Amino acid sequence: MFKEKLKKQRVHVGCGPHNIKKDWWNVDSIAFPGVDDVLDVTKKWDFNNLEYIYAEHFLEHLEFDDALAFLCKAGNSLKQGGIMRLSMPNLSWVLKTHFDTGKNVGDKKRAIDTIVINRAFHGWQHKFLYTKELLKEILSEAGFEDITFHLYGESNIAELKNLENHGDFSVCDGEPSVIIVEAKKGSRNIKIPSSLYDFLYEQFISHVKFGH
């Protein structure tokens, strides 16, 4: 009964084998021990009227159009006033810490940095890395409200504090290594406007899908 109640209140997406949360309904595409639902959430979403959704280091592993679709499906499953909290690598931090743009960088260092920056994508199986600016634009245009960014483990909501488990958090020149955002479901339906989707499709999605 307790777990079924959690299914109606708070869902943890992409929990994996090492981040099972006892006070959440844990969802993953693989049946790891402790997973409550085995779902490919890009294709199916069985929840509604939720208070909270949480996903850590998940969105960046989705193809960009799948990520947009997930944000809409998940967002519309929240009750009005419900909160989605997302945690993901920060592209701005990756660039600051993995690729030296200085004029006096030697060829050897530049060659190594080239490998390292590509590892941030392909080596870690990332499909798309976000910045705070792009993420805020997408969430706000989609209809989320009260979009706020937080440091590791911090929140103004007790239930959303100390959720992060990935570790290795740091800040470089004001850029956190991980973007942690909270966004509220208001009265609007969550939907990517056609004008925004067309722009994102033209600028990125079409190039990934069709290579042009």
PyMOL CGO cylinders between C-alpha atoms (Angstrom):
from pymol import cmd
from pymol.cgo import CYLINDER

trace = [
    CYLINDER, 0.00, 0.00, 0.00, 2.85, 2.39, 0.84, 0.3, 1, 1, 1, 1, 1, 1,
    CYLINDER, 2.85, 2.39, 0.84, 4.57, 1.85, -2.53, 0.3, 1, 1, 1, 1, 1, 1,
    CYLINDER, 4.57, 1.85, -2.53, 1.31, 2.20, -4.43, 0.3, 1, 1, 1, 1, 1, 1,
    CYLINDER, 1.31, 2.20, -4.43, 0.77, 5.52, -2.68, 0.3, 1, 1, 1, 1, 1, 1,
    CYLINDER, 0.77, 5.52, -2.68, 4.22, 6.65, -3.79, 0.3, 1, 1, 1, 1, 1, 1,
    CYLINDER, 4.22, 6.65, -3.79, 3.31, 5.74, -7.37, 0.3, 1, 1, 1, 1, 1, 1,
    CYLINDER, 3.31, 5.74, -7.37, 0.65, 8.41, -7.18, 0.3, 1, 1, 1, 1, 1, 1,
    CYLINDER, 0.65, 8.41, -7.18, 2.89, 10.99, -5.53, 0.3, 1, 1, 1, 1, 1, 1,
    CYLINDER, 2.89, 10.99, -5.53, 6.53, 10.90, -6.64, 0.3, 1, 1, 1, 1, 1, 1,
    CYLINDER, 6.53, 10.90, -6.64, 8.28, 9.09, -9.48, 0.3, 1, 1, 1, 1, 1, 1,
    CYLINDER, 8.28, 9.09, -9.48, 12.03, 8.65, -9.84, 0.3, 1, 1, 1, 1, 1, 1,
    CYLINDER, 12.03, 8.65, -9.84, 12.96, 8.14, -13.49, 0.3, 1, 1, 1, 1, 1, 1,
    CYLINDER, 12.96, 8.14, -13.49, 16.07, 6.28, -14.68, 0.3, 1, 1, 1, 1, 1, 1,
    CYLINDER, 16.07, 6.28, -14.68, 17.06, 5.14, -11.20, 0.3, 1, 1, 1, 1, 1, 1,
    CYLINDER, 17.06, 5.14, -11.20, 19.55, 2.49, -12.35, 0.3, 1, 1, 1, 1, 1, 1,
    CYLINDER, 19.55, 2.49, -12.35, 20.91, -0.17, -9.99, 0.3, 1, 1, 1, 1, 1, 1,
    CYLINDER, 20.91, -0.17, -9.99, 22.65, 2.13, -7.49, 0.3, 1, 1, 1, 1, 1, 1,
    CYLINDER, 22.65, 2.13, -7.49, 20.18, 4.96, -6.91, 0.3, 1, 1, 1, 1, 1, 1,
    CYLINDER, 20.18, 4.96, -6.91, 17.00, 3.26, -5.67, 0.3, 1, 1, 1, 1, 1, 1,
    CYLINDER, 17.00, 3.26, -5.67, 15.08, 5.63, -3.40, 0.3, 1, 1, 1, 1, 1, 1,
    CYLINDER, 15.08, 5.63, -3.40, 12.84, 4.01, -0.81, 0.3, 1, 1, 1, 1, 1, 1,
    CYLINDER, 12.84, 4.01, -0.81, 10.47, 6.98, -0.60, 0.3, 1, 1, 1, 1, 1, 1,
    CYLINDER, 10.47, 6.98, -0.60, 9.97, 7.15, -4.36, 0.3, 1, 1, 1, 1, 1, 1,
    CYLINDER, 9.97, 7.15, -4.36, 8.43, 5.00, -7.10, 0.3, 1, 1, 1, 1, 1, 1,
    CYLINDER, 8.43, 5.00, -7.10, 11.56, 3.91, -8.97, 0.3, 1, 1, 1, 1, 1, 1,
    CYLINDER, 11.56, 3.91, -8.97, 11.41, 3.49, -12.75, 0.3, 1, 1, 1, 1, 1, 1,
    CYLINDER, 11.41, 3.49, -12.75, 14.04, 2.18, -15.16, 0.3, 1, 1, 1, 1, 1, 1,
    CYLINDER, 14.04, 2.18, -15.16, 14.14, 0.47, -18.55, 0.3, 1, 1, 1, 1, 1, 1,
    CYLINDER, 14.14, 0.47, -18.55, 16.02, -2.47, -16.95, 0.3, 1, 1, 1, 1, 1, 1,
    CYLINDER, 16.02, -2.47, -16.95, 14.68, -4.68, -14.15, 0.3, 1, 1, 1, 1, 1, 1,
    CYLINDER, 14.68, -4.68, -14.15, 17.37, -3.94, -11.58, 0.3, 1, 1, 1, 1, 1, 1,
    CYLINDER, 17.37, -3.94, -11.58, 16.66, -5.05, -8.00, 0.3, 1, 1, 1, 1, 1, 1,
    CYLINDER, 16.66, -5.05, -8.00, 14.44, -2.45, -6.33, 0.3, 1, 1, 1, 1, 1, 1,
    CYLINDER, 14.44, -2.45, -6.33, 12.92, -1.08, -9.55, 0.3, 1, 1, 1, 1, 1, 1,
    CYLINDER, 12.92, -1.08, -9.55, 9.15, -0.70, -9.17, 0.3, 1, 1, 1, 1, 1, 1,
    CYLINDER, 9.15, -0.70, -9.17, 8.30, -0.30, -12.86, 0.3, 1, 1, 1, 1, 1, 1,
    CYLINDER, 8.30, -0.30, -12.86, 10.26, -1.39, -15.93, 0.3, 1, 1, 1, 1, 1, 1,
    CYLINDER, 10.26, -1.39, -15.93, 9.38, 1.19, -18.58, 0.3, 1, 1, 1, 1, 1, 1,
    CYLINDER, 9.38, 1.19, -18.58, 10.85, 2.84, -21.63, 0.3, 1, 1, 1, 1, 1, 1,
    CYLINDER, 10.85, 2.84, -21.63, 9.55, 6.27, -20.67, 0.3, 1, 1, 1, 1, 1, 1,
    CYLINDER, 9.55, 6.27, -20.67, 10.19, 7.65, -24.16, 0.3, 1, 1, 1, 1, 1, 1,
    CYLINDER, 10.19, 7.65, -24.16, 7.42, 5.35, -25.38, 0.3, 1, 1, 1, 1, 1, 1,
    CYLINDER, 7.42, 5.35, -25.38, 5.15, 4.84, -22.37, 0.3, 1, 1, 1, 1, 1, 1,
    CYLINDER, 5.15, 4.84, -22.37, 4.22, 6.90, -19.34, 0.3, 1, 1, 1, 1, 1, 1,
    CYLINDER, 4.22, 6.90, -19.34, 1.72, 5.41, -16.89, 0.3, 1, 1, 1, 1, 1, 1,
    CYLINDER, 1.72, 5.41, -16.89, 1.52, 8.16, -14.28, 0.3, 1, 1, 1, 1, 1, 1,
    CYLINDER, 1.52, 8.16, -14.28, -0.77, 11.09, -13.59, 0.3, 1, 1, 1, 1, 1, 1,
    CYLINDER, -0.77, 11.09, -13.59, -1.58, 13.65, -10.91, 0.3, 1, 1, 1, 1, 1, 1,
    CYLINDER, -1.58, 13.65, -10.91, 1.93, 13.43, -9.45, 0.3, 1, 1, 1, 1, 1, 1,
    CYLINDER, 1.93, 13.43, -9.45, 3.41, 15.72, -6.85, 0.3, 1, 1, 1, 1, 1, 1,
    CYLINDER, 3.41, 15.72, -6.85, 7.05, 15.24, -7.86, 0.3, 1, 1, 1, 1, 1, 1,
    CYLINDER, 7.05, 15.24, -7.86, 9.16, 13.79, -10.66, 0.3, 1, 1, 1, 1, 1, 1,
    CYLINDER, 9.16, 13.79, -10.66, 12.92, 13.36, -10.32, 0.3, 1, 1, 1, 1, 1, 1,
    CYLINDER, 12.92, 13.36, -10.32, 15.55, 12.27, -12.83, 0.3, 1, 1, 1, 1, 1, 1,
    CYLINDER, 15.55, 12.27, -12.83, 19.31, 12.37, -12.33, 0.3, 1, 1, 1, 1, 1, 1,
    CYLINDER, 19.31, 12.37, -12.33, 21.74, 12.07, -15.25, 0.3, 1, 1, 1, 1, 1, 1,
    CYLINDER, 21.74, 12.07, -15.25, 18.94, 10.81, -17.47, 0.3, 1, 1, 1, 1, 1, 1,
    CYLINDER, 18.94, 10.81, -17.47, 17.84, 13.48, -19.94, 0.3, 1, 1, 1, 1, 1, 1,
    CYLINDER, 17.84, 13.48, -19.94, 21.26, 13.74, -21.61, 0.3, 1, 1, 1, 1, 1, 1,
    CYLINDER, 21.26, 13.74, -21.61, 21.09, 10.06, -22.58, 0.3, 1, 1, 1, 1, 1, 1,
    CYLINDER, 21.09, 10.06, -22.58, 17.94, 10.61, -24.67, 0.3, 1, 1, 1, 1, 1, 1,
    CYLINDER, 17.94, 10.61, -24.67, 17.86, 11.63, -28.30, 0.3, 1, 1, 1, 1, 1, 1,
    CYLINDER, 17.86, 11.63, -28.30, 16.94, 15.32, -28.31, 0.3, 1, 1, 1, 1, 1, 1,
    CYLINDER, 16.94, 15.32, -28.31, 13.44, 14.86, -29.76, 0.3, 1, 1, 1, 1, 1, 1,
    CYLINDER, 13.44, 14.86, -29.76, 12.79, 12.02, -27.29, 0.3, 1, 1, 1, 1, 1, 1,
    CYLINDER, 12.79, 12.02, -27.29, 13.87, 14.34, -24.47, 0.3, 1, 1, 1, 1, 1, 1,
    CYLINDER, 13.87, 14.34, -24.47, 11.43, 17.00, -25.61, 0.3, 1, 1, 1, 1, 1, 1,
    CYLINDER, 11.43, 17.00, -25.61, 8.63, 14.43, -25.76, 0.3, 1, 1, 1, 1, 1, 1,
    CYLINDER, 8.63, 14.43, -25.76, 9.53, 13.13, -22.30, 0.3, 1, 1, 1, 1, 1, 1,
    CYLINDER, 9.53, 13.13, -22.30, 9.44, 16.62, -20.79, 0.3, 1, 1, 1, 1, 1, 1,
    CYLINDER, 9.44, 16.62, -20.79, 5.91, 17.09, -22.13, 0.3, 1, 1, 1, 1, 1, 1,
    CYLINDER, 5.91, 17.09, -22.13, 4.60, 13.67, -21.05, 0.3, 1, 1, 1, 1, 1, 1,
    CYLINDER, 4.60, 13.67, -21.05, 6.15, 13.90, -17.62, 0.3, 1, 1, 1, 1, 1, 1,
    CYLINDER, 6.15, 13.90, -17.62, 5.16, 17.53, -17.15, 0.3, 1, 1, 1, 1, 1, 1,
    CYLINDER, 5.16, 17.53, -17.15, 1.53, 16.85, -17.99, 0.3, 1, 1, 1, 1, 1, 1,
    CYLINDER, 1.53, 16.85, -17.99, 1.44, 14.00, -15.47, 0.3, 1, 1, 1, 1, 1, 1,
    CYLINDER, 1.44, 14.00, -15.47, 2.08, 16.46, -12.64, 0.3, 1, 1, 1, 1, 1, 1,
    CYLINDER, 2.08, 16.46, -12.64, -0.83, 17.90, -10.72, 0.3, 1, 1, 1, 1, 1, 1,
    CYLINDER, -0.83, 17.90, -10.72, -1.10, 21.68, -10.82, 0.3, 1, 1, 1, 1, 1, 1,
    CYLINDER, -1.10, 21.68, -10.82, 1.69, 22.93, -8.58, 0.3, 1, 1, 1, 1, 1, 1,
    CYLINDER, 1.69, 22.93, -8.58, 3.65, 19.67, -8.96, 0.3, 1, 1, 1, 1, 1, 1,
    CYLINDER, 3.65, 19.67, -8.96, 7.42, 19.92, -9.42, 0.3, 1, 1, 1, 1, 1, 1,
    CYLINDER, 7.42, 19.92, -9.42, 9.84, 18.20, -11.75, 0.3, 1, 1, 1, 1, 1, 1,
    CYLINDER, 9.84, 18.20, -11.75, 13.49, 18.19, -10.67, 0.3, 1, 1, 1, 1, 1, 1,
    CYLINDER, 13.49, 18.19, -10.67, 16.15, 17.30, -13.25, 0.3, 1, 1, 1, 1, 1, 1,
    CYLINDER, 16.15, 17.30, -13.25, 19.88, 16.87, -12.82, 0.3, 1, 1, 1, 1, 1, 1,
    CYLINDER, 19.88, 16.87, -12.82, 22.29, 16.65, -15.77, 0.3, 1, 1, 1, 1, 1, 1,
    CYLINDER, 22.29, 16.65, -15.77, 25.83, 17.55, -16.90, 0.3, 1, 1, 1, 1, 1, 1,
    CYLINDER, 25.83, 17.55, -16.90, 26.42, 21.21, -17.72, 0.3, 1, 1, 1, 1, 1, 1,
    CYLINDER, 26.42, 21.21, -17.72, 27.87, 21.78, -21.20, 0.3, 1, 1, 1, 1, 1, 1,
    CYLINDER, 27.87, 21.78, -21.20, 29.29, 25.14, -20.11, 0.3, 1, 1, 1, 1, 1, 1,
    CYLINDER, 29.29, 25.14, -20.11, 31.27, 23.43, -17.32, 0.3, 1, 1, 1, 1, 1, 1,
    CYLINDER, 31.27, 23.43, -17.32, 32.47, 20.70, -19.70, 0.3, 1, 1, 1, 1, 1, 1,
    CYLINDER, 32.47, 20.70, -19.70, 33.87, 23.29, -22.09, 0.3, 1, 1, 1, 1, 1, 1,
    CYLINDER, 33.87, 23.29, -22.09, 35.54, 25.28, -19.30, 0.3, 1, 1, 1, 1, 1, 1,
    CYLINDER, 35.54, 25.28, -19.30, 37.19, 22.23, -17.75, 0.3, 1, 1, 1, 1, 1, 1,
    CYLINDER, 37.19, 22.23, -17.75, 37.86, 19.96, -20.74, 0.3, 1, 1, 1, 1, 1, 1,
    CYLINDER, 37.86, 19.96, -20.74, 38.92, 22.25, -23.60, 0.3, 1, 1, 1, 1, 1, 1,
    CYLINDER, 38.92, 22.25, -23.60, 41.55, 24.96, -23.21, 0.3, 1, 1, 1, 1, 1, 1,
    CYLINDER, 41.55, 24.96, -23.21, 40.77, 27.82, -25.61, 0.3, 1, 1, 1, 1, 1, 1,
    CYLINDER, 40.77, 27.82, -25.61, 43.89, 29.82, -24.75, 0.3, 1, 1, 1, 1, 1, 1,
    CYLINDER, 43.89, 29.82, -24.75, 46.01, 31.20, -27.59, 0.3, 1, 1, 1, 1, 1, 1,
    CYLINDER, 46.01, 31.20, -27.59, 49.20, 29.62, -26.30, 0.3, 1, 1, 1, 1, 1, 1,
    CYLINDER, 49.20, 29.62, -26.30, 47.93, 26.06, -25.93, 0.3, 1, 1, 1, 1, 1, 1,
    CYLINDER, 47.93, 26.06, -25.93, 50.39, 23.60, -27.41, 0.3, 1, 1, 1, 1, 1, 1,
    CYLINDER, 50.39, 23.60, -27.41, 49.49, 21.12, -30.11, 0.3, 1, 1, 1, 1, 1, 1,
    CYLINDER, 49.49, 21.12, -30.11, 49.80, 18.15, -27.75, 0.3, 1, 1, 1, 1, 1, 1,
    CYLINDER, 49.80, 18.15, -27.75, 47.44, 19.70, -25.19, 0.3, 1, 1, 1, 1, 1, 1,
    CYLINDER, 47.44, 19.70, -25.19, 44.95, 20.68, -27.91, 0.3, 1, 1, 1, 1, 1, 1,
    CYLINDER, 44.95, 20.68, -27.91, 45.04, 17.15, -29.32, 0.3, 1, 1, 1, 1, 1, 1,
    CYLINDER, 45.04, 17.15, -29.32, 44.36, 15.61, -25.90, 0.3, 1, 1, 1, 1, 1, 1,
    CYLINDER, 44.36, 15.61, -25.90, 41.58, 18.11, -25.20, 0.3, 1, 1, 1, 1, 1, 1,
    CYLINDER, 41.58, 18.11, -25.20, 39.96, 17.17, -28.52, 0.3, 1, 1, 1, 1, 1, 1,
    CYLINDER, 39.96, 17.17, -28.52, 39.75, 13.57, -27.39, 0.3, 1, 1, 1, 1, 1, 1,
    CYLINDER, 39.75, 13.57, -27.39, 38.50, 14.51, -23.94, 0.3, 1, 1, 1, 1, 1, 1,
    CYLINDER, 38.50, 14.51, -23.94, 35.73, 16.81, -25.18, 0.3, 1, 1, 1, 1, 1, 1,
    CYLINDER, 35.73, 16.81, -25.18, 34.46, 14.07, -27.49, 0.3, 1, 1, 1, 1, 1, 1,
    CYLINDER, 34.46, 14.07, -27.49, 34.52, 11.66, -24.57, 0.3, 1, 1, 1, 1, 1, 1,
    CYLINDER, 34.52, 11.66, -24.57, 32.09, 13.95, -22.78, 0.3, 1, 1, 1, 1, 1, 1,
    CYLINDER, 32.09, 13.95, -22.78, 29.59, 13.02, -25.47, 0.3, 1, 1, 1, 1, 1, 1,
    CYLINDER, 29.59, 13.02, -25.47, 30.32, 9.62, -27.03, 0.3, 1, 1, 1, 1, 1, 1,
    CYLINDER, 30.32, 9.62, -27.03, 32.48, 8.07, -24.33, 0.3, 1, 1, 1, 1, 1, 1,
    CYLINDER, 32.48, 8.07, -24.33, 29.84, 8.70, -21.68, 0.3, 1, 1, 1, 1, 1, 1,
    CYLINDER, 29.84, 8.70, -21.68, 27.01, 7.75, -24.06, 0.3, 1, 1, 1, 1, 1, 1,
    CYLINDER, 27.01, 7.75, -24.06, 25.49, 11.21, -23.97, 0.3, 1, 1, 1, 1, 1, 1,
    CYLINDER, 25.49, 11.21, -23.97, 23.16, 12.24, -26.79, 0.3, 1, 1, 1, 1, 1, 1,
    CYLINDER, 23.16, 12.24, -26.79, 22.81, 15.94, -25.97, 0.3, 1, 1, 1, 1, 1, 1,
    CYLINDER, 22.81, 15.94, -25.97, 24.36, 18.17, -23.34, 0.3, 1, 1, 1, 1, 1, 1,
    CYLINDER, 24.36, 18.17, -23.34, 22.40, 21.16, -22.04, 0.3, 1, 1, 1, 1, 1, 1,
    CYLINDER, 22.40, 21.16, -22.04, 23.18, 24.61, -20.71, 0.3, 1, 1, 1, 1, 1, 1,
    CYLINDER, 23.18, 24.61, -20.71, 21.04, 26.42, -18.16, 0.3, 1, 1, 1, 1, 1, 1,
    CYLINDER, 21.04, 26.42, -18.16, 20.05, 28.93, -20.81, 0.3, 1, 1, 1, 1, 1, 1,
    CYLINDER, 20.05, 28.93, -20.81, 18.73, 26.39, -23.31, 0.3, 1, 1, 1, 1, 1, 1,
    CYLINDER, 18.73, 26.39, -23.31, 17.02, 24.31, -20.64, 0.3, 1, 1, 1, 1, 1, 1,
    CYLINDER, 17.02, 24.31, -20.64, 15.26, 27.36, -19.20, 0.3, 1, 1, 1, 1, 1, 1,
    CYLINDER, 15.26, 27.36, -19.20, 14.14, 28.41, -22.69, 0.3, 1, 1, 1, 1, 1, 1,
    CYLINDER, 14.14, 28.41, -22.69, 12.67, 24.98, -23.45, 0.3, 1, 1, 1, 1, 1, 1,
    CYLINDER, 12.67, 24.98, -23.45, 10.94, 24.59, -20.09, 0.3, 1, 1, 1, 1, 1, 1,
    CYLINDER, 10.94, 24.59, -20.09, 9.47, 28.08, -20.06, 0.3, 1, 1, 1, 1, 1, 1,
    CYLINDER, 9.47, 28.08, -20.06, 8.29, 27.91, -23.67, 0.3, 1, 1, 1, 1, 1, 1,
    CYLINDER, 8.29, 27.91, -23.67, 6.71, 24.52, -22.95, 0.3, 1, 1, 1, 1, 1, 1,
    CYLINDER, 6.71, 24.52, -22.95, 4.61, 26.06, -20.18, 0.3, 1, 1, 1, 1, 1, 1,
    CYLINDER, 4.61, 26.06, -20.18, 6.45, 25.24, -16.95, 0.3, 1, 1, 1, 1, 1, 1,
    CYLINDER, 6.45, 25.24, -16.95, 6.46, 27.92, -14.27, 0.3, 1, 1, 1, 1, 1, 1,
    CYLINDER, 6.46, 27.92, -14.27, 8.79, 29.02, -11.45, 0.3, 1, 1, 1, 1, 1, 1,
    CYLINDER, 8.79, 29.02, -11.45, 11.90, 27.57, -13.08, 0.3, 1, 1, 1, 1, 1, 1,
    CYLINDER, 11.90, 27.57, -13.08, 14.75, 27.64, -10.57, 0.3, 1, 1, 1, 1, 1, 1,
    CYLINDER, 14.75, 27.64, -10.57, 18.32, 26.31, -10.53, 0.3, 1, 1, 1, 1, 1, 1,
    CYLINDER, 18.32, 26.31, -10.53, 19.95, 24.76, -7.48, 0.3, 1, 1, 1, 1, 1, 1,
    CYLINDER, 19.95, 24.76, -7.48, 23.28, 23.48, -6.24, 0.3, 1, 1, 1, 1, 1, 1,
    CYLINDER, 23.28, 23.48, -6.24, 23.93, 19.83, -5.56, 0.3, 1, 1, 1, 1, 1, 1,
    CYLINDER, 23.93, 19.83, -5.56, 21.41, 18.42, -3.06, 0.3, 1, 1, 1, 1, 1, 1,
    CYLINDER, 21.41, 18.42, -3.06, 19.83, 21.80, -2.38, 0.3, 1, 1, 1, 1, 1, 1,
    CYLINDER, 19.83, 21.80, -2.38, 16.16, 22.75, -2.73, 0.3, 1, 1, 1, 1, 1, 1,
    CYLINDER, 16.16, 22.75, -2.73, 13.57, 24.94, -1.10, 0.3, 1, 1, 1, 1, 1, 1,
    CYLINDER, 13.57, 24.94, -1.10, 11.32, 21.86, -0.92, 0.3, 1, 1, 1, 1, 1, 1,
    CYLINDER, 11.32, 21.86, -0.92, 12.11, 19.30, 1.78, 0.3, 1, 1, 1, 1, 1, 1,
    CYLINDER, 12.11, 19.30, 1.78, 11.14, 16.30, -0.39, 0.3, 1, 1, 1, 1, 1, 1,
    CYLINDER, 11.14, 16.30, -0.39, 13.56, 17.39, -3.12, 0.3, 1, 1, 1, 1, 1, 1,
    CYLINDER, 13.56, 17.39, -3.12, 16.62, 17.95, -0.95, 0.3, 1, 1, 1, 1, 1, 1,
    CYLINDER, 16.62, 17.95, -0.95, 19.64, 15.59, -0.96, 0.3, 1, 1, 1, 1, 1, 1,
    CYLINDER, 19.64, 15.59, -0.96, 18.39, 13.50, -3.87, 0.3, 1, 1, 1, 1, 1, 1,
    CYLINDER, 18.39, 13.50, -3.87, 21.52, 13.64, -6.02, 0.3, 1, 1, 1, 1, 1, 1,
    CYLINDER, 21.52, 13.64, -6.02, 23.72, 10.56, -5.87, 0.3, 1, 1, 1, 1, 1, 1,
    CYLINDER, 23.72, 10.56, -5.87, 26.05, 10.88, -8.85, 0.3, 1, 1, 1, 1, 1, 1,
    CYLINDER, 26.05, 10.88, -8.85, 28.84, 12.68, -7.00, 0.3, 1, 1, 1, 1, 1, 1,
    CYLINDER, 28.84, 12.68, -7.00, 31.88, 14.58, -8.33, 0.3, 1, 1, 1, 1, 1, 1,
    CYLINDER, 31.88, 14.58, -8.33, 30.10, 17.94, -8.15, 0.3, 1, 1, 1, 1, 1, 1,
    CYLINDER, 30.10, 17.94, -8.15, 32.27, 21.01, -8.61, 0.3, 1, 1, 1, 1, 1, 1,
    CYLINDER, 32.27, 21.01, -8.61, 32.09, 24.63, -9.76, 0.3, 1, 1, 1, 1, 1, 1,
    CYLINDER, 32.09, 24.63, -9.76, 34.47, 26.27, -12.24, 0.3, 1, 1, 1, 1, 1, 1,
    CYLINDER, 34.47, 26.27, -12.24, 34.35, 30.03, -12.88, 0.3, 1, 1, 1, 1, 1, 1,
    CYLINDER, 34.35, 30.03, -12.88, 30.79, 30.12, -11.60, 0.3, 1, 1, 1, 1, 1, 1,
    CYLINDER, 30.79, 30.12, -11.60, 29.64, 27.18, -13.71, 0.3, 1, 1, 1, 1, 1, 1,
    CYLINDER, 29.64, 27.18, -13.71, 28.46, 24.09, -11.79, 0.3, 1, 1, 1, 1, 1, 1,
    CYLINDER, 28.46, 24.09, -11.79, 29.41, 20.72, -13.23, 0.3, 1, 1, 1, 1, 1, 1,
    CYLINDER, 29.41, 20.72, -13.23, 25.78, 19.66, -12.96, 0.3, 1, 1, 1, 1, 1, 1,
    CYLINDER, 25.78, 19.66, -12.96, 22.65, 21.60, -13.87, 0.3, 1, 1, 1, 1, 1, 1,
    CYLINDER, 22.65, 21.60, -13.87, 19.91, 21.00, -11.31, 0.3, 1, 1, 1, 1, 1, 1,
    CYLINDER, 19.91, 21.00, -11.31, 16.61, 22.57, -12.26, 0.3, 1, 1, 1, 1, 1, 1,
    CYLINDER, 16.61, 22.57, -12.26, 13.15, 22.54, -10.73, 0.3, 1, 1, 1, 1, 1, 1,
    CYLINDER, 13.15, 22.54, -10.73, 10.08, 23.47, -12.79, 0.3, 1, 1, 1, 1, 1, 1,
    CYLINDER, 10.08, 23.47, -12.79, 6.45, 23.71, -11.71, 0.3, 1, 1, 1, 1, 1, 1,
    CYLINDER, 6.45, 23.71, -11.71, 3.35, 22.60, -13.56, 0.3, 1, 1, 1, 1, 1, 1,
    CYLINDER, 3.35, 22.60, -13.56, 0.93, 25.49, -13.73, 0.3, 1, 1, 1, 1, 1, 1,
    CYLINDER, 0.93, 25.49, -13.73, -2.51, 25.63, -15.28, 0.3, 1, 1, 1, 1, 1, 1,
    CYLINDER, -2.51, 25.63, -15.28, -1.23, 25.33, -18.85, 0.3, 1, 1, 1, 1, 1, 1,
    CYLINDER, -1.23, 25.33, -18.85, -0.84, 22.12, -20.82, 0.3, 1, 1, 1, 1, 1, 1,
    CYLINDER, -0.84, 22.12, -20.82, 2.85, 21.32, -21.23, 0.3, 1, 1, 1, 1, 1, 1,
    CYLINDER, 2.85, 21.32, -21.23, 3.67, 21.40, -24.92, 0.3, 1, 1, 1, 1, 1, 1,
    CYLINDER, 3.67, 21.40, -24.92, 6.61, 22.40, -27.10, 0.3, 1, 1, 1, 1, 1, 1,
    CYLINDER, 6.61, 22.40, -27.10, 5.34, 25.24, -29.33, 0.3, 1, 1, 1, 1, 1, 1,
    CYLINDER, 5.34, 25.24, -29.33, 5.55, 24.43, -33.03, 0.3, 1, 1, 1, 1, 1, 1,
    CYLINDER, 5.55, 24.43, -33.03, 7.72, 27.49, -33.64, 0.3, 1, 1, 1, 1, 1, 1,
    CYLINDER, 7.72, 27.49, -33.64, 10.29, 26.30, -31.09, 0.3, 1, 1, 1, 1, 1, 1,
    CYLINDER, 10.29, 26.30, -31.09, 10.19, 22.71, -32.30, 0.3, 1, 1, 1, 1, 1, 1,
    CYLINDER, 10.19, 22.71, -32.30, 10.63, 23.80, -35.91, 0.3, 1, 1, 1, 1, 1, 1,
    CYLINDER, 10.63, 23.80, -35.91, 13.67, 25.84, -34.89, 0.3, 1, 1, 1, 1, 1, 1,
    CYLINDER, 13.67, 25.84, -34.89, 15.20, 22.97, -32.91, 0.3, 1, 1, 1, 1, 1, 1,
    CYLINDER, 15.20, 22.97, -32.91, 14.42, 20.55, -35.72, 0.3, 1, 1, 1, 1, 1, 1,
    CYLINDER, 14.42, 20.55, -35.72, 16.07, 22.74, -38.33, 0.3, 1, 1, 1, 1, 1, 1,
    CYLINDER, 16.07, 22.74, -38.33, 19.11, 23.54, -36.19, 0.3, 1, 1, 1, 1, 1, 1,
    CYLINDER, 19.11, 23.54, -36.19, 19.79, 20.10, -34.69, 0.3, 1, 1, 1, 1, 1, 1,
    CYLINDER, 19.79, 20.10, -34.69, 17.27, 17.25, -34.84, 0.3, 1, 1, 1, 1, 1, 1,
    CYLINDER, 17.27, 17.25, -34.84, 17.20, 16.98, -38.64, 0.3, 1, 1, 1, 1, 1, 1,
    CYLINDER, 17.20, 16.98, -38.64, 21.00, 16.83, -38.76, 0.3, 1, 1, 1, 1, 1, 1,
    CYLINDER, 21.00, 16.83, -38.76, 21.11, 13.95, -36.31, 0.3, 1, 1, 1, 1, 1, 1,
    CYLINDER, 21.11, 13.95, -36.31, 18.28, 12.02, -37.95, 0.3, 1, 1, 1, 1, 1, 1,
    CYLINDER, 18.28, 12.02, -37.95, 19.14, 12.56, -41.58, 0.3, 1, 1, 1, 1, 1, 1,
    CYLINDER, 19.14, 12.56, -41.58, 22.71, 13.81, -41.57, 0.3, 1, 1, 1, 1, 1, 1,
    CYLINDER, 22.71, 13.81, -41.57, 22.11, 17.06, -43.43, 0.3, 1, 1, 1, 1, 1, 1,
]
cmd.load_cgo(trace, "trace")
